[in-house]
Every structure is written in C-alpha cells, then in structure tokens.
C-alpha cells in the first residue's frame, strides 16, 4: 500500500481533528493519487471529511474500535488485522492510506511509498506523522521544486520504504 499525507516542517498533520492547511493544488494531487483506488482511514478522519461521508469514486475502508460503527458507502473494520486481510489480494499500488495519525503509525511499516506534501511552515499540531527523514528504511525517491499558493510554500517529497512488510 501507499500513503498520502500533508505535513508541516515539524511533521504536524492535524489539530483538533482538522487539517492544518488546505492547498488546492495539494487537494488535486490527493484526488489524482486516490481516485479509483481503495482508501484506508480511521473513523476520526472520516468524520473530519465534508459531511462526514466516504470519498466518492473510491472504495472506503474505515477502522473503528467500535464494533457497531457503521457508515453508508464504506466498509468498517474493528481491527488492523481484519483490515489488512481485506486488502491483501489487492495490488499494492491500488491501496492508499490517508490517515489519521494512529493509523499511519500502525500501517506505515506496510507502506511501500509515501506521497508527502511538505508545507513549509510550523503550525501548532496535536497529531503528527512519523518523521521519514529519521525513520530507518525510508529514503527520498523524488522531490519537486517549491511551489507557492496564497502565500503558502510547499513541496512534494515522495519516500520509498526499502523493506515494506506484507500482510500475508
């Protein structure tokens, strides 16, 4: 599987269940990377989306500790192992992990690639993504030029995992 995330310079990803920044170019990239694929997210991430609804044009898999949690248009799993079982037969490039923090931490070892948008600022955050620059087995595969939108500077940095785990 792959992961998609927007981080600040200190690897912050959220505050009070909201994204730290919204960059239209990044949202277009997110759509391009995830449309037509299976996306994995936690319950809080789903509830932070517009109208708390699954993303259109994608198979939505939700992890929730509540075994009775249901949401129309999505498949809900109550354990990481059940979630991994559901995607183990899918091509790895057809599965995208999209958050939140605890799910990123749990599933990052299974990711082969992470598509990071680095927003070049520091903002208060209460949720963080692991710093891939300091994480063993992760290296930069590609780095874009620095872009700017409405005064916000950002860069796309794609990381690869040299030793991803498999769900077998």
Order of alpha helices (4+ residues) and beta strands (2+ residues): beta-beta-beta-alpha-beta-alpha-beta-beta-alpha-beta-alpha-beta-beta-beta-beta
